[in-house]
Amino acid sequence: MGAIRTPRDKWVEEGLRALAAGGPEAVRVEVLAQALGVSKGGFYGYFRNRAALLDEMLETWERGVTEGVIERIERDGGDARERLGRLFDFVGAGADPVTNTGVELAIREWARRDEGVARCLRRADNRRMDYLRELYAAFCPDEGDVEARCLITFSLRIGDHLIAADNGPRSRAEVLGAVRKRLLD
């Protein structure tokens, strides 16, 4: 009986975890193999080299944060407010290795130094903003209001984790709940 190979997607997921923890420099074949509890030989059955893994990680991230999230939100139907509510819940949970905030922030930092990553990030951000526009436009007749809600929503996704300020007498969850309520009114 032959040895069971570590699936390709496990290498990509572990690469995304390493990226979140330490940026692209932390994505090393030896380190990933150790984290997966396997030899690095299996890596080369899937990837030509480290650069090929980084490319696939980026493609997986872009697909996951755009079409993957949209398909997940659309699957259960409902009106635009219900879908936005599911979107807020899913993105806020951050349980998925592809959509987790650490990966999001690491890719944004990486994009500052790599033009190819910056192009990927712009495509992903534009697709996500287009989806938000579609949802908000379903109940907001004013285009300016739609754009403002989209920018606030997207800014919260990216920036909430960077803000260290206290929220006065309220918890962060209470404040985010109030923002959500206002966005969905």
Long-range contacts (C-beta under 8 A, 24 or more apart in sequence): 5-42, 5-45, 6-36, 6-38, 6-42, 8-46, 9-60, 10-36, 11-36, 11-42, 11-43, 11-46, 11-47, 11-53, 12-53, 12-56, 12-57, 12-60, 13-97, 13-98, 15-53, 15-54, 15-57, 16-57, 16-60, 16-61, 16-97, 16-98, 16-100, 16-103, 17-97, 19-57, 19-103, 19-106, 19-107, 19-110, 20-100, 20-102, 20-103, 20-105, 20-106, 21-102, 23-106, 23-109, 23-110, 24-54, 24-106, 24-110, 24-114, 27-53, 27-54, 27-57, 29-53, 58-107, 58-116, 58-117, 58-120, 59-120, 60-98, 61-98, 61-103, 61-107, 61-120, 61-124, 62-120, 62-123, 62-124, 64-96, 64-98, 64-99, 65-98, 65-99, 65-104, 65-124, 65-128, 66-123, 66-124, 66-127, 66-128, 66-131, 67-127, 68-98, 68-99, 69-99, 69-128, 70-131, 79-138, 79-139, 80-134, 80-135, 80-136, 80-138, 80-139, 81-139, 81-184, 83-135, 84-135, 84-136, 84-153, 84-183, 84-184, 85-180, 85-184, 87-135, 88-153, 88-180, 91-157, 92-176, 101-161, 104-157, 104-158, 105-158, 105-161, 105-162, 108-158, 125-154, 128-154, 129-154, 149-183, 152-179, 152-183, 153-183
